[in-house]
Amino acid sequence: MIYYLQNFSEDFKVLNVFKYITFRAASAGILSFLLCVVFGERVIRELTALKLGQPIRSAEEVHKLSELHNSKGGTPTMGGVLLLGSVLIATILCARPTNPFVQAMVVILVSMGGLGFVDDYLKVRHKSSAGISARVKLFGQVGIAVAVGLYLLLRPETGEYIRKLYVPFLKEPLIQDMGWLSIGFFVLVIVGCSNAVNLTDGLDGLAIGCTITVGVSYAIFSYIAGNQKIAETYLFLPYHPQAGELAVFMVALVGAGLGFLWFNCHPAALFMGDTGSLAIGGMLGTVAICCKQEFLLVLVGGVFVIEATSVILQVASFKIRKKRIFAMAPIHHHFELKGWHENKVITRFWILSIILALAGLATLKLR
């Protein structure tokens, strides 16, 4: 909780730096990165000793894909505990703990991570790619999203702000007060993003690489949303005095993402599992709500949207036309089955994610 060190700045002037969000955000990013790198090998050893290896779907289920990914069988999963633990520690130490937006993000991190952990544990225990049933998982995600939405909606300092609906390119909110419909909207954003990231997490480093680009973008959005001069005078964006603290959390996520990628790059020595992917998606959806850039998440997180859309289209096409659009969904597997090497798929998706993030940042001036 280095934020409170500024209270001693009268005696030690150097401690004055801890009141600045930029300094604490940078500290959180460096700390979370170091935590991942330093403890990564130990976590891998422990997960391996506990035989918490990733089960690979059988050849009967996925045919050629099983041959491509057969060597990954037994790679330690549940690596999300390393990622999330690093973010949590860095946030507790560097962010302002009484900030309601930070508190909402921590709740999402712990609860979505816990839901994913149970799912991963059941997969490993039963040596199957099936964990929690889709219905139970969805029920859990919705319950968590409703709880966080109610918390933000009922807090006097965030309720009025959070009920407004903004869309890109407009200076004023499209809807001044969504009322209780806000909860349904929050559920759609949080659960949708959580599942989209979960679907993207199918190749080494793919999901975490895209998370880093989206995380950087929303760290910037959050900082701007908490700076009245930049938000209201220069860019005409929604402003809330406590939104800037989210930048500390998001940079911590970026730092942890880089540290996790150290071990998750191809060939991966560690998988995040649903423990990481469900929580990451939930956090990205929540931060978009907190800085009122929900619709921009569709652009900035475009890779996640494409992955989720490919699954929806594939299922709908097969049910209606009895034909598949893609060789396999999510779409990253389609390109694998078309002959792209895994590294090529990952790198090109990363490039796309960076371009979409830059496009999202470019819209900030278009009002």
Steps between C-alpha positions, in 0.01 A plus 500: 500500500766745392230757422493596868874569512418846367365581847862524615604728214533804728795333669628313195431695179592204281188314620288757322533292181263238641200727452546489123305235313764478227776411749290242682377350172856456377595349837206258480596391149863436589407321823242271338745415220775411747264292713403293196857451381647426845229257611415354158740206513392412852133505401573278201686251722218492754229454238704227334556324833125512566445355151277790402568456130283623216277224355493498120181413317500159336552439130136398473400850607733715292679265255799682342515764774568225751810405303622863490453552875578151627842608632330754731333231707609519863623861481416657839175693497336726760786741436244773544576484872846643426360772275211599725705475817758740357231749396332477840820555700611790279156660525480468878845654537476777239133598455274696732310222681193712582432580134162342404610423143814322619291306751263390221796383292644301789164329558483405132859371508444278804149374418547436126841351572344273762232386257764424239714318756215261582447440128869425445516273804208290377662466157825380650333275755288323240771521230248651263463825307157539662487671838208692647191472283440797270175582681661506846795704374268754337288521815812569705624767259162674495478493880844658534423766239169588670671531840771732366245701302281549807801604706594774253140602442414538869818683603409871532829615345473275193126436449410806291814473290471129434137522382590717201548343160766645273578405142809587297504827302234672715593762761186453708362171636254323274288413804526711816360237733458133410358429847475134590555407135863576578527161671397311187745704295782435748428127494515498119836681495669307783374151416545553127859616541579223750386231258667668201842495669436142610436396138814682382720309744573207271856561378824575683510867594205601281258617768759659728665685211168655400425571866816709522400725208145545631635556852731778383211668318271491802775619731513811280120530486479470878769759564326744266160433659646600837668818375243779478706732282581237239161331506263798501707782346705329231332173407136543616497159666307385809678603820497359850755609761563143618523330161869578457593252772400223261815576303701351787300177480522479121877559488534229765307270264727596210812435706371164619400419142855562379636290787258218426585515129859423604381146570193483275671582168528213252575230598315580820635374831183615676135557407278756673190279474153629574643629828668775303284545192162537673646753744685699233186531289297602804757764593515646149120520486486664843767760427317592178187564708688697765658741251184506284663360187291186467432523127861579420588160648352344186769676295796488738425140597413414141697174498293373793183608319606323180575180689165500679309594183661213308364255757151654489494492119632145487237369742216695333602386152520136602162508673323682218682382186671183629821647356807649661640838402848438641714188509475537878402771747630709672653646187865462609455123463356556151828655387697220665304240307554701182874452540617806692764421760393580856761776528369665183142501631607645835725770355245615243226516761732704724566739212127534441444566869762778501346664193152487654631646826661789310175555311313513830742755640467709183124535555555693823537827312203436272212666682 
